[in-house]
Amino acid sequence: MYSFFGEVIEISTIKDVALLAGVSPATVSRVITQKGNIASETKAKVYSAMEQIKYVPVHSQAQNKSGTISFSIARDPKDMLENMFFSNVLCGISDAVKKFDYNVQFSLYYNIKELIEKSIELFKKKQVNGFIFTSILSSDKDLLLKSMQENHVPFVMIGSSLNQNVFSVHNDNIRDSYMATKYLLDKGYRKILFLTPDLKQDFTFDRIHGYKRAIEESDTTDFTNIIYCDNEELDITKALDKVIEEEVSFDAIMTMESIASLIAMKYCQSKKMRVPEDVGILTFSNVKYLDKVAPSITGLNLNPSALGTEAVQLLSELMETKPPAWVHKSVTLPSEIIERQSTNRS
């Protein structure tokens, strides 16, 4: 089942949040006040609805815990600052810390060694009480977890941590990529290019796995083509030029980030390929401007703001234990396809 959102009327009551999320006002209230056992999927729906209509709850029942948490990333600053996913995660964190009276610090490092050393230093100096990490290379993950746990540093991972004894919140990237590929196949597309930066991160591997699995299970095509390129216009243009030069036909493009989908659409239009009639385009993102271009671009809503909100909740829980309890606790958030013109074949 695929979701389609039209324009949302600006409203600002709990009842309106409940209506949009498909839950009761009492459930919305319990999600906001963090009371009762609420399913992660329900929380994500409520947070997504709150974000859509810009609803800001009154934090009259907020607990005064005080302290500072750091949202820390080891990634090239240029890549990070151009990616709206991280901005939306940070917005979710910033909203959530108000409930606990925490301060939030945003830290950007060039490599994992610098991130580890500085994080431990800040914790030992009591300048930061806990950390939220994301965008960690697969090869760096074990070192990060070992270093934090040995120094009793409370932290939460945004991203899959398999069976490791950590608190984490993430999207199911295999599921999401499988769903997106299956959606394109159901729309009649048969030769789907998978455009991705060559990031050595779990989410990249998982999305490729989901893409391949959907193709393998299809009885209409066995075409797979994974193209590694950066999200710069020159790189994407060269990659697609190479596909055409090699006389490889395609009728759909999946991109990992929204900016890449815009570049891909521009390329198709320059080659007189009609979107969506000749080529469908779908991206693993749902930033607002995807609805403002022509044709508008189908995206995957990964609920990044809810990832940030849930990470703060988990970190607060972990920070209350001295030393932190190193157990496996994983929260998986739902996602949905937001269908727009770029895949809407008549």
Contacts in CASP RR format, 6 or more apart in sequence:
PFRMAT RR
TARGET T0000
AUTHOR 0000-0000-0000
METHOD contacts of the structure
MODEL  1
MYSFFGEVIEISTIKDVALLAGVSPATVSRVITQKGNIASETKAKVYSAM
EQIKYVPVHSQAQNKSGTISFSIARDPKDMLENMFFSNVLCGISDAVKKF
DYNVQFSLYYNIKELIEKSIELFKKKQVNGFIFTSILSSDKDLLLKSMQE
NHVPFVMIGSSLNQNVFSVHNDNIRDSYMATKYLLDKGYRKILFLTPDLK
QDFTFDRIHGYKRAIEESDTTDFTNIIYCDNEELDITKALDKVIEEEVSF
DAIMTMESIASLIAMKYCQSKKMRVPEDVGILTFSNVKYLDKVAPSITGL
NLNPSALGTEAVQLLSELMETKPPAWVHKSVTLPSEIIERQSTNRS
2 183 0 8 1.000
2 336 0 8 1.000
2 337 0 8 1.000
2 339 0 8 1.000
3 301 0 8 1.000
3 336 0 8 1.000
3 337 0 8 1.000
3 338 0 8 1.000
3 339 0 8 1.000
4 338 0 8 1.000
4 339 0 8 1.000
5 52 0 8 1.000
5 338 0 8 1.000
8 20 0 8 1.000
8 52 0 8 1.000
8 53 0 8 1.000
9 53 0 8 1.000
10 53 0 8 1.000
10 54 0 8 1.000
11 53 0 8 1.000
11 55 0 8 1.000
12 53 0 8 1.000
12 54 0 8 1.000
12 55 0 8 1.000
12 56 0 8 1.000
13 55 0 8 1.000
14 25 0 8 1.000
14 28 0 8 1.000
14 29 0 8 1.000
14 32 0 8 1.000
14 55 0 8 1.000
14 57 0 8 1.000
15 25 0 8 1.000
16 53 0 8 1.000
16 55 0 8 1.000
17 25 0 8 1.000
17 28 0 8 1.000
17 46 0 8 1.000
17 49 0 8 1.000
17 50 0 8 1.000
17 53 0 8 1.000
17 55 0 8 1.000
18 24 0 8 1.000
18 25 0 8 1.000
18 27 0 8 1.000
18 28 0 8 1.000
18 49 0 8 1.000
20 49 0 8 1.000
20 52 0 8 1.000
20 53 0 8 1.000
21 28 0 8 1.000
21 42 0 8 1.000
21 45 0 8 1.000
21 46 0 8 1.000
21 48 0 8 1.000
21 49 0 8 1.000
22 45 0 8 1.000
23 42 0 8 1.000
23 45 0 8 1.000
23 46 0 8 1.000
27 38 0 8 1.000
27 42 0 8 1.000
27 46 0 8 1.000
28 46 0 8 1.000
30 36 0 8 1.000
30 38 0 8 1.000
31 38 0 8 1.000
31 42 0 8 1.000
31 43 0 8 1.000
31 46 0 8 1.000
31 47 0 8 1.000
32 46 0 8 1.000
32 57 0 8 1.000
33 61 0 8 1.000
34 99 0 8 1.000
34 313 0 8 1.000
40 310 0 8 1.000
40 331 0 8 1.000
40 332 0 8 1.000
40 333 0 8 1.000
41 333 0 8 1.000
41 334 0 8 1.000
43 306 0 8 1.000
43 309 0 8 1.000
43 310 0 8 1.000
44 303 0 8 1.000
44 306 0 8 1.000
44 310 0 8 1.000
44 333 0 8 1.000
44 334 0 8 1.000
45 334 0 8 1.000
47 92 0 8 1.000
47 303 0 8 1.000
47 305 0 8 1.000
47 306 0 8 1.000
47 309 0 8 1.000
48 301 0 8 1.000
48 303 0 8 1.000
48 305 0 8 1.000
48 306 0 8 1.000
49 55 0 8 1.000
50 57 0 8 1.000
51 305 0 8 1.000
51 306 0 8 1.000
56 95 0 8 1.000
59 98 0 8 1.000
59 99 0 8 1.000
62 98 0 8 1.000
62 99 0 8 1.000
62 100 0 8 1.000
62 101 0 8 1.000
63 99 0 8 1.000
63 100 0 8 1.000
63 101 0 8 1.000
64 101 0 8 1.000
65 100 0 8 1.000
65 101 0 8 1.000
65 102 0 8 1.000
65 316 0 8 1.000
66 101 0 8 1.000
66 102 0 8 1.000
67 101 0 8 1.000
67 102 0 8 1.000
67 103 0 8 1.000
67 129 0 8 1.000
68 102 0 8 1.000
68 103 0 8 1.000
68 104 0 8 1.000
68 105 0 8 1.000
68 127 0 8 1.000
68 128 0 8 1.000
68 129 0 8 1.000
68 130 0 8 1.000
69 93 0 8 1.000
69 97 0 8 1.000
69 102 0 8 1.000
69 103 0 8 1.000
69 104 0 8 1.000
69 105 0 8 1.000
69 128 0 8 1.000
69 129 0 8 1.000
69 130 0 8 1.000
69 131 0 8 1.000
69 132 0 8 1.000
69 312 0 8 1.000
69 315 0 8 1.000
70 104 0 8 1.000
70 105 0 8 1.000
70 106 0 8 1.000
70 107 0 8 1.000
70 119 0 8 1.000
70 122 0 8 1.000
70 128 0 8 1.000
70 130 0 8 1.000
70 131 0 8 1.000
70 132 0 8 1.000
71 89 0 8 1.000
71 90 0 8 1.000
71 93 0 8 1.000
71 104 0 8 1.000
71 105 0 8 1.000
71 106 0 8 1.000
71 107 0 8 1.000
71 131 0 8 1.000
71 132 0 8 1.000
71 134 0 8 1.000
72 107 0 8 1.000
72 108 0 8 1.000
72 109 0 8 1.000
72 115 0 8 1.000
72 119 0 8 1.000
72 131 0 8 1.000
72 132 0 8 1.000
72 133 0 8 1.000
73 80 0 8 1.000
73 86 0 8 1.000
73 107 0 8 1.000
73 108 0 8 1.000
73 109 0 8 1.000
73 115 0 8 1.000
73 133 0 8 1.000
73 134 0 8 1.000
73 135 0 8 1.000
74 109 0 8 1.000
74 110 0 8 1.000
74 111 0 8 1.000
74 112 0 8 1.000
74 114 0 8 1.000
74 115 0 8 1.000
74 135 0 8 1.000
74 136 0 8 1.000
74 137 0 8 1.000
74 140 0 8 1.000
75 108 0 8 1.000
75 135 0 8 1.000
76 110 0 8 1.000
77 108 0 8 1.000
77 110 0 8 1.000
79 231 0 8 1.000
80 86 0 8 1.000
80 108 0 8 1.000
80 135 0 8 1.000
82 231 0 8 1.000
82 259 0 8 1.000
83 257 0 8 1.000
84 258 0 8 1.000
84 285 0 8 1.000
84 287 0 8 1.000
85 257 0 8 1.000
85 285 0 8 1.000
85 302 0 8 1.000
85 304 0 8 1.000
86 134 0 8 1.000
86 135 0 8 1.000
86 304 0 8 1.000
88 304 0 8 1.000
88 305 0 8 1.000
89 134 0 8 1.000
89 158 0 8 1.000
89 304 0 8 1.000
89 305 0 8 1.000
89 307 0 8 1.000
89 308 0 8 1.000
89 311 0 8 1.000
90 106 0 8 1.000
90 308 0 8 1.000
91 305 0 8 1.000
92 304 0 8 1.000
92 305 0 8 1.000
92 306 0 8 1.000
92 307 0 8 1.000
92 308 0 8 1.000
92 309 0 8 1.000
92 312 0 8 1.000
93 104 0 8 1.000
93 132 0 8 1.000
93 308 0 8 1.000
93 309 0 8 1.000
93 311 0 8 1.000
93 312 0 8 1.000
94 104 0 8 1.000
95 305 0 8 1.000
95 309 0 8 1.000
96 308 0 8 1.000
96 309 0 8 1.000
96 311 0 8 1.000
96 312 0 8 1.000
96 313 0 8 1.000
97 103 0 8 1.000
97 104 0 8 1.000
97 312 0 8 1.000
99 312 0 8 1.000
100 312 0 8 1.000
100 316 0 8 1.000
102 129 0 8 1.000
102 312 0 8 1.000
102 316 0 8 1.000
105 128 0 8 1.000
107 115 0 8 1.000
107 118 0 8 1.000
107 119 0 8 1.000
109 115 0 8 1.000
109 118 0 8 1.000
112 136 0 8 1.000
112 137 0 8 1.000
112 140 0 8 1.000
112 143 0 8 1.000
112 144 0 8 1.000
115 133 0 8 1.000
115 144 0 8 1.000
116 143 0 8 1.000
116 144 0 8 1.000
116 147 0 8 1.000
116 148 0 8 1.000
119 128 0 8 1.000
119 131 0 8 1.000
119 148 0 8 1.000
119 153 0 8 1.000
119 155 0 8 1.000
120 147 0 8 1.000
120 148 0 8 1.000
120 151 0 8 1.000
120 153 0 8 1.000
122 128 0 8 1.000
123 129 0 8 1.000
123 130 0 8 1.000
123 131 0 8 1.000
123 151 0 8 1.000
123 153 0 8 1.000
124 151 0 8 1.000
129 154 0 8 1.000
129 319 0 8 1.000
130 153 0 8 1.000
130 154 0 8 1.000
130 155 0 8 1.000
130 315 0 8 1.000
130 319 0 8 1.000
131 148 0 8 1.000
131 153 0 8 1.000
131 154 0 8 1.000
131 155 0 8 1.000
131 156 0 8 1.000
131 315 0 8 1.000
132 155 0 8 1.000
132 156 0 8 1.000
132 157 0 8 1.000
132 158 0 8 1.000
132 308 0 8 1.000
132 311 0 8 1.000
132 312 0 8 1.000
132 315 0 8 1.000
133 144 0 8 1.000
133 155 0 8 1.000
133 156 0 8 1.000
133 157 0 8 1.000
133 158 0 8 1.000
134 157 0 8 1.000
134 158 0 8 1.000
134 159 0 8 1.000
135 201 0 8 1.000
136 144 0 8 1.000
136 157 0 8 1.000
136 201 0 8 1.000
137 199 0 8 1.000
137 200 0 8 1.000
137 201 0 8 1.000
138 200 0 8 1.000
138 201 0 8 1.000
138 202 0 8 1.000
138 205 0 8 1.000
139 200 0 8 1.000
141 161 0 8 1.000
141 164 0 8 1.000
141 202 0 8 1.000
145 161 0 8 1.000
145 164 0 8 1.000
145 166 0 8 1.000
147 153 0 8 1.000
148 155 0 8 1.000
149 165 0 8 1.000
149 324 0 8 1.000
149 326 0 8 1.000
152 323 0 8 1.000
152 324 0 8 1.000
153 324 0 8 1.000
154 315 0 8 1.000
154 318 0 8 1.000
154 319 0 8 1.000
154 324 0 8 1.000
155 166 0 8 1.000
155 167 0 8 1.000
155 315 0 8 1.000
155 318 0 8 1.000
156 166 0 8 1.000
156 167 0 8 1.000
156 168 0 8 1.000
156 169 0 8 1.000
156 311 0 8 1.000
156 314 0 8 1.000
156 315 0 8 1.000
156 318 0 8 1.000
157 166 0 8 1.000
157 167 0 8 1.000
157 168 0 8 1.000
157 169 0 8 1.000
157 170 0 8 1.000
158 168 0 8 1.000
158 169 0 8 1.000
158 170 0 8 1.000
158 307 0 8 1.000
158 308 0 8 1.000
158 311 0 8 1.000
159 168 0 8 1.000
159 169 0 8 1.000
159 170 0 8 1.000
159 171 0 8 1.000
159 202 0 8 1.000
159 203 0 8 1.000
160 168 0 8 1.000
160 170 0 8 1.000
160 173 0 8 1.000
160 202 0 8 1.000
160 203 0 8 1.000
160 206 0 8 1.000
160 330 0 8 1.000
161 168 0 8 1.000
161 170 0 8 1.000
161 328 0 8 1.000
161 330 0 8 1.000
163 328 0 8 1.000
164 328 0 8 1.000
165 326 0 8 1.000
165 327 0 8 1.000
165 328 0 8 1.000
166 326 0 8 1.000
166 328 0 8 1.000
166 329 0 8 1.000
167 314 0 8 1.000
167 315 0 8 1.000
167 317 0 8 1.000
167 318 0 8 1.000
167 329 0 8 1.000
167 330 0 8 1.000
168 314 0 8 1.000
168 329 0 8 1.000
168 330 0 8 1.000
168 331 0 8 1.000
169 307 0 8 1.000
169 308 0 8 1.000
169 310 0 8 1.000
169 311 0 8 1.000
169 314 0 8 1.000
169 330 0 8 1.000
169 331 0 8 1.000
169 332 0 8 1.000
169 333 0 8 1.000
170 307 0 8 1.000
170 330 0 8 1.000
170 331 0 8 1.000
170 332 0 8 1.000
170 333 0 8 1.000
171 203 0 8 1.000
171 302 0 8 1.000
171 303 0 8 1.000
171 307 0 8 1.000
171 332 0 8 1.000
171 333 0 8 1.000
171 335 0 8 1.000
172 206 0 8 1.000
172 332 0 8 1.000
172 335 0 8 1.000
173 202 0 8 1.000
173 203 0 8 1.000
173 206 0 8 1.000
173 207 0 8 1.000
173 210 0 8 1.000
174 206 0 8 1.000
174 207 0 8 1.000
174 209 0 8 1.000
174 210 0 8 1.000
174 213 0 8 1.000
175 210 0 8 1.000
175 335 0 8 1.000
176 207 0 8 1.000
176 284 0 8 1.000
176 300 0 8 1.000
176 302 0 8 1.000
176 335 0 8 1.000
177 206 0 8 1.000
177 207 0 8 1.000
177 208 0 8 1.000
177 209 0 8 1.000
177 210 0 8 1.000
177 211 0 8 1.000
177 214 0 8 1.000
177 284 0 8 1.000
178 210 0 8 1.000
178 211 0 8 1.000
178 213 0 8 1.000
178 214 0 8 1.000
179 335 0 8 1.000
179 337 0 8 1.000
180 211 0 8 1.000
180 254 0 8 1.000
180 282 0 8 1.000
180 284 0 8 1.000
180 300 0 8 1.000
180 337 0 8 1.000
181 192 0 8 1.000
181 210 0 8 1.000
181 211 0 8 1.000
181 214 0 8 1.000
181 215 0 8 1.000
181 254 0 8 1.000
182 214 0 8 1.000
183 282 0 8 1.000
183 337 0 8 1.000
183 343 0 8 1.000
184 192 0 8 1.000
184 252 0 8 1.000
184 254 0 8 1.000
184 280 0 8 1.000
184 282 0 8 1.000
184 343 0 8 1.000
185 192 0 8 1.000
185 214 0 8 1.000
185 215 0 8 1.000
185 218 0 8 1.000
185 220 0 8 1.000
185 221 0 8 1.000
187 280 0 8 1.000
187 343 0 8 1.000
187 345 0 8 1.000
188 220 0 8 1.000
188 345 0 8 1.000
189 251 0 8 1.000
189 252 0 8 1.000
189 280 0 8 1.000
189 343 0 8 1.000
190 220 0 8 1.000
190 221 0 8 1.000
190 223 0 8 1.000
190 251 0 8 1.000
191 221 0 8 1.000
191 223 0 8 1.000
191 225 0 8 1.000
191 249 0 8 1.000
191 250 0 8 1.000
191 251 0 8 1.000
191 252 0 8 1.000
192 211 0 8 1.000
192 215 0 8 1.000
192 223 0 8 1.000
192 224 0 8 1.000
192 225 0 8 1.000
192 250 0 8 1.000
192 251 0 8 1.000
192 252 0 8 1.000
192 253 0 8 1.000
192 254 0 8 1.000
193 225 0 8 1.000
193 227 0 8 1.000
193 243 0 8 1.000
193 250 0 8 1.000
193 252 0 8 1.000
193 253 0 8 1.000
193 254 0 8 1.000
194 207 0 8 1.000
194 208 0 8 1.000
194 211 0 8 1.000
194 224 0 8 1.000
194 225 0 8 1.000
194 226 0 8 1.000
194 227 0 8 1.000
194 254 0 8 1.000
195 227 0 8 1.000
195 229 0 8 1.000
195 236 0 8 1.000
195 239 0 8 1.000
195 253 0 8 1.000
195 254 0 8 1.000
195 255 0 8 1.000
195 256 0 8 1.000
195 260 0 8 1.000
195 264 0 8 1.000
196 204 0 8 1.000
196 207 0 8 1.000
196 208 0 8 1.000
196 226 0 8 1.000
196 227 0 8 1.000
196 228 0 8 1.000
196 229 0 8 1.000
196 255 0 8 1.000
196 256 0 8 1.000
197 204 0 8 1.000
197 228 0 8 1.000
197 229 0 8 1.000
197 230 0 8 1.000
197 231 0 8 1.000
197 256 0 8 1.000
198 204 0 8 1.000
198 228 0 8 1.000
198 229 0 8 1.000
204 256 0 8 1.000
207 256 0 8 1.000
207 284 0 8 1.000
208 226 0 8 1.000
211 224 0 8 1.000
211 226 0 8 1.000
211 254 0 8 1.000
212 224 0 8 1.000
215 221 0 8 1.000
215 222 0 8 1.000
215 223 0 8 1.000
215 224 0 8 1.000
216 222 0 8 1.000
225 243 0 8 1.000
225 248 0 8 1.000
225 250 0 8 1.000
227 239 0 8 1.000
227 240 0 8 1.000
227 243 0 8 1.000
229 235 0 8 1.000
229 236 0 8 1.000
229 238 0 8 1.000
229 239 0 8 1.000
230 236 0 8 1.000
231 256 0 8 1.000
231 257 0 8 1.000
231 259 0 8 1.000
231 260 0 8 1.000
231 263 0 8 1.000
233 263 0 8 1.000
233 266 0 8 1.000
236 260 0 8 1.000
236 263 0 8 1.000
236 264 0 8 1.000
236 267 0 8 1.000
237 263 0 8 1.000
237 267 0 8 1.000
240 264 0 8 1.000
240 267 0 8 1.000
243 250 0 8 1.000
244 271 0 8 1.000
250 279 0 8 1.000
251 278 0 8 1.000
251 279 0 8 1.000
251 280 0 8 1.000
252 279 0 8 1.000
252 280 0 8 1.000
252 281 0 8 1.000
252 282 0 8 1.000
252 343 0 8 1.000
253 261 0 8 1.000
253 264 0 8 1.000
253 268 0 8 1.000
253 279 0 8 1.000
253 280 0 8 1.000
253 281 0 8 1.000
253 282 0 8 1.000
254 282 0 8 1.000
254 283 0 8 1.000
254 284 0 8 1.000
255 261 0 8 1.000
255 264 0 8 1.000
255 281 0 8 1.000
255 282 0 8 1.000
255 283 0 8 1.000
255 284 0 8 1.000
256 283 0 8 1.000
256 284 0 8 1.000
256 285 0 8 1.000
257 283 0 8 1.000
257 284 0 8 1.000
257 285 0 8 1.000
258 283 0 8 1.000
258 285 0 8 1.000
258 286 0 8 1.000
258 287 0 8 1.000
258 289 0 8 1.000
258 290 0 8 1.000
258 297 0 8 1.000
260 283 0 8 1.000
261 281 0 8 1.000
261 282 0 8 1.000
261 283 0 8 1.000
261 285 0 8 1.000
261 290 0 8 1.000
261 297 0 8 1.000
261 299 0 8 1.000
261 342 0 8 1.000
262 293 0 8 1.000
262 297 0 8 1.000
264 281 0 8 1.000
265 275 0 8 1.000
265 281 0 8 1.000
265 293 0 8 1.000
265 295 0 8 1.000
265 297 0 8 1.000
265 342 0 8 1.000
268 274 0 8 1.000
268 275 0 8 1.000
268 278 0 8 1.000
268 279 0 8 1.000
268 281 0 8 1.000
269 275 0 8 1.000
273 279 0 8 1.000
275 281 0 8 1.000
275 295 0 8 1.000
275 341 0 8 1.000
275 342 0 8 1.000
276 295 0 8 1.000
276 341 0 8 1.000
276 342 0 8 1.000
276 343 0 8 1.000
276 344 0 8 1.000
276 345 0 8 1.000
277 345 0 8 1.000
277 346 0 8 1.000
280 342 0 8 1.000
280 343 0 8 1.000
280 345 0 8 1.000
281 297 0 8 1.000
281 298 0 8 1.000
281 342 0 8 1.000
281 343 0 8 1.000
282 297 0 8 1.000
282 298 0 8 1.000
282 299 0 8 1.000
282 300 0 8 1.000
282 337 0 8 1.000
282 342 0 8 1.000
282 343 0 8 1.000
283 290 0 8 1.000
283 297 0 8 1.000
283 298 0 8 1.000
283 299 0 8 1.000
283 300 0 8 1.000
284 299 0 8 1.000
284 300 0 8 1.000
284 302 0 8 1.000
285 299 0 8 1.000
285 300 0 8 1.000
285 302 0 8 1.000
286 299 0 8 1.000
286 300 0 8 1.000
286 301 0 8 1.000
286 302 0 8 1.000
286 338 0 8 1.000
290 296 0 8 1.000
290 297 0 8 1.000
290 298 0 8 1.000
290 299 0 8 1.000
290 340 0 8 1.000
291 340 0 8 1.000
294 341 0 8 1.000
295 340 0 8 1.000
295 341 0 8 1.000
295 342 0 8 1.000
296 340 0 8 1.000
296 341 0 8 1.000
296 342 0 8 1.000
297 340 0 8 1.000
297 341 0 8 1.000
297 342 0 8 1.000
298 337 0 8 1.000
298 338 0 8 1.000
298 339 0 8 1.000
298 340 0 8 1.000
298 341 0 8 1.000
298 342 0 8 1.000
298 343 0 8 1.000
298 344 0 8 1.000
299 337 0 8 1.000
299 338 0 8 1.000
299 340 0 8 1.000
300 335 0 8 1.000
300 336 0 8 1.000
300 337 0 8 1.000
300 338 0 8 1.000
301 335 0 8 1.000
301 336 0 8 1.000
301 337 0 8 1.000
301 338 0 8 1.000
302 333 0 8 1.000
302 335 0 8 1.000
303 333 0 8 1.000
303 334 0 8 1.000
303 335 0 8 1.000
306 333 0 8 1.000
307 333 0 8 1.000
310 331 0 8 1.000
310 333 0 8 1.000
314 329 0 8 1.000
314 331 0 8 1.000
318 324 0 8 1.000
318 325 0 8 1.000
END
